[in-house]
Amino acid sequence: MVDGSGVTLVDAGVGPVGGEAAEWLGVSGRLPRLLAQVGVEVTDVDAVVLTHVHLDHVGWASDGVRPTFPRAEYVVQRAELEHVRGGPTYLSRIRPIEDAGQLRVVDGETRLRGMRLLPTPGHTPGHQAVVTERAVLAGDAFVHPAQARWPELSYVYERDPAVAATSRRELLALAAATGVPIAAAHPHPTLKVQPETTHRADGWRIEAGVSGGDGREVCPPYRVQR
């Protein structure tokens, strides 16, 4: 997000070729190259909000030695930091940021550069969403559009499925109240949520993301459980 106050990233992508997440997912990230294509260099980034500390969201946070974005403050919830501290992802991606004095730790709902950081625990203990005037950036609170219809459907890697379902319901209610779409990281849908009309889901009508020639997003199956 680019505005008069600077450049803010939400999450730091999969990471480069050879990185842990790139190997795991079978793809490599393109974040620095994509930023350069819109005229943003790594030195232009002022803030990086981490929705949570999983490898596919912090792959470009640092190179294991120094932060990728040398002028940015990285923002994470305290509950998330304490959850991962000492683990391999913390050691390889987050500790270099902390050692450089660029890590900002927040507790609960926080205002940042005109955005609202909203705790949405469940997928991880300190997961957070980012609420802007144009979208609710939900991180991994949703990993499939089916979870908008049935928020109780849990992802196999959710830390606390019951808490995650509550977070999903809260985000759906927020989107319905504000009229802004929910944008999630997997599998890249947007969700447009409207107060009850037809095709009800907890009193909401939900339309999944739009892309491609037929006007509908095709989403691959994900492992879910009740």
RAJO-V957892 format. One line per field, one symbol per residue. ss: DSSP state (H for helix, E for strand, - for the rest). psi: psi as a letter, one per 40 degrees, with the letter a starting at -180 (. if undefined). Layout:
# RAJO-V957892
ss: ???
psi: ???
This chain:
# RAJO-V957892
ss: -EE--EEEEE---------HHHHHH-----HHHHHHH----HHHEEEEE-----HHHH---E----E-----EEEEEHHHHHHH---HHHHHHHHHHHH---EEEE---EEE--EEEEE--------EEEE---EEE--------HHHH----EE-----HHHHHHHHHHHHHHHHHH--EEE------EEEEEE----EE--EEEE----------------EE-
psi: hhaeeahhihifadiiheidddddeeiiifdddddddeehideehdihhhdigideeededieediidgeeihhhiiddddddeheiddddddddddddefehhhihahihhfeihhhhgicdidfiiihhieeihhebfdheiddeddgdehiidehdgddddddddddddddddddeiihhidhffiihhhiihcigihfeihhhiihiideeihhhiiihii.
